[in-house]
Structure formats: structure tokens, C-alpha cells
């Protein structure tokens, strides 16, 4: 495996202790996978903040969002109907619940390294019956003068793709679920191609098929169709079990460059890249055989869920690509890449 990332010397740039919980009685378990954008000459992160009740010995407590607010459910850890072997998901009486409830939190920075919460900007929380287990892993795409926020909407109904839009980051239009369960990892292209919106997304199959990256088209950025599978997992490689899109594809002279994540049977997450045709992104031209970034630092190897690097946010400045990523499902970190170096690492078909 390879790694061509230049990590920030200040990593991790944010940890759970750096932000306050959204309400009394909760604690922040982890910070994950920020969306990234620039606004009013600052760098902004839209961080997934995962919270849970303060844990008491012998009791498993977890939150859900109801129409009246956050409800805390508590179960004795010796309960025979409880399966709590996964730190992320528990099963109780045949139903799955998340151990944490996620919302999206805005932070900004003047230098791209030191971030703070600005006053006057809202916390984005789940809304409605399809987001009762929270909202997660937002990708941000600027199309025209509108920011499109595609995120994972989680509830007992399943995991799907929600959409909100904004122009000022204080007022949002909630468009509901635009791609139904089971689906996530939705990244919009930041430009229309031949008059159409395009997006990458990831349906999941537990039987026939697999966790592959698909491409979709839309006339308006809300209603999606013409779905095509374009990237599959690869047996015996670093992305053998699942793949998913990162942030918006990067337009280069060679094609649309996408940074994606892959995981193997050991649940180790790394980053790679693939290249799509500029006029027809359903045509994949090239892909990296080896990953461009792997978990190797202590803060990537050890945390809430270790051996993970995961990105869904970046900014591009000429040849410099700066990604902000989740490490070990607990910390927010930064790294820089050369776009030309990534392009040179591609293997063409």
C-alpha cells in the first residue's frame, strides 16, 4: 500500500473535547467526516458531531430524535435482548439503533487550521420521520450561488440521502429524502454537464450485488434518475468490501477526478481516486490500483473505530488539494495532495 498525503503537523485539528455538547446531559463521543466549503473569505467545515448520553456503568444509553426533542433510551447491559458488540450500532429486541445521535455543526477558520464556532449560525439537526436517528456525513457542493448539502438521513426506515440548500448558511430549505434507503455517500458535481446535474451515490446490497458507486442524472438537482453503476469493489485489494464517493469531483483537463474511500474485510478504510470523462462521466477512464492515503498515524489507527481515514470534503487551489478527513471515527484532520501526483498514480483502462 502507498500513501502520498502530506498531513497537517497540527493533526488532529479538532477532537471531541474542543466542542461543547448541543445540550445538557449529552457528551460528544466523536467528530467525523466534515463537509468543506469557502464562504465570506473563510474556510468552513460542516462537521458530523456524534453525541450520546453520559454513560453509567452497567447501562447502555442511546438517544433518538422525536417530535418533542431527544429521547434517551436506557437498557441494562445484561439484558438478553441486547446485542452491543458493535460500538456504532446496537440491536435491542430485534431492532437496530445507533449508539450516538449525529447532527451537523459549523466551524470556520482564517488559516484553514485553527477552527472556531461562529456566532449566529444554526446547528443542523434531523427533521421529520426519516431523520430520527440523526443526519451524518454531509457533502457540500456550490452550484451557481446555491450551496447543496447532501447528507445521510438515518431512521428506523433505513439510511437514505437527504438534501438541504442555502445561500447564506443561516436559512435552509429542506427538500427531504432525494434518494431512498439504502443509500449514502452522495456527492454532487459542482457544474452541470450538457444541461444536467450529476451525482455519485452508493446503494448498498447485503445479498445480490455489492456496495458500489453509482452515477445519477437530474434536471434540477432534486429529482434523480438514469442510475448507472460505475465503480465496483475489487477482490483481494484494499477496496474489496465497499467503496463510496468522497466530495464533489474535481474538474481537470484529463477528466473529472474523484477521491473515494474503500474498505476491506478487516474494516480498514483508505482513500483512492478514479477519473471520469468530462462530457460523459459514466465513462470511467482510470483508477488507482493502490490507495493514495492509508491509516498510519496514531490518531488514525486508534479512536472510536480505528484504522480509518474517510473524507467527504476538500478545497482545490491550483495543483494543491486540501482534504479534511475523519480519523478513527473520532478526530478531524487535514492533509494536502498534489492533483498532478494523483493523476500520475492512475492506471488507465
Buried (B, 14 or more C-beta within 10 A) or exposed (E): EBBBBEBBEEBBBBBBEBBEBBEEEBEBBBBBBBBBBBBEEBBBBBBBBBBBBEBEEEEBBBBBBEEEEBEEEEBEEEEEEBEBEEEEBBBBEEEEBBBBBBBBBBBBBEEBEEBEBEEEBEEBBBBBEBBBBBBBBBBBBBBEEEBBBBBBBBBEBBBBBBBBBBEEBEEBEEBBBBBBBBBBBBBBBBBBBEEBBBBBBBBBEEEEEBBBBBBBBBEEBEEBEEBEEBBEBBEEBBBBBBBBBBBBBBBBEBBBBBBBBBBBEEEBBBBBBBBBBBEEBBBBBBBBEBBBBBBBBEBBBBBBBBBBBBBBBBBBEEEEBBBBBBBBBBBBBBBBBBBEEBBEBBEEE
